[in-house]
């Protein structure tokens, strides 16, 4: 089994608290910050912020933002489904 599948399978068996603890244990602060920024980029793109505004507000390169934009263009992207799910929960 490849490592990503193994981790995914294990995460699916954990509670939310256990997932948070696991990620905090294995990721560095820099890795958590990177993951958080990528999620913020996706959310801001979905809210129709311009790429330049996102780059300025989050202090990230346009390349990272372009990657996020490509993800959101795929209507079957899991990231897009998750963003829509949290937007529906807050609206």
Secondary structure, DSSP 8 states (H G I E B T S, - for coil): --HHHHHHHHHHTS-HHHHHHHHHHHS-HHHHHHHHHHHHHHHHHHTT--HHHHHHHHT--HHHHHHHHHHHHSTT-HHHHHHHHHHHHH-
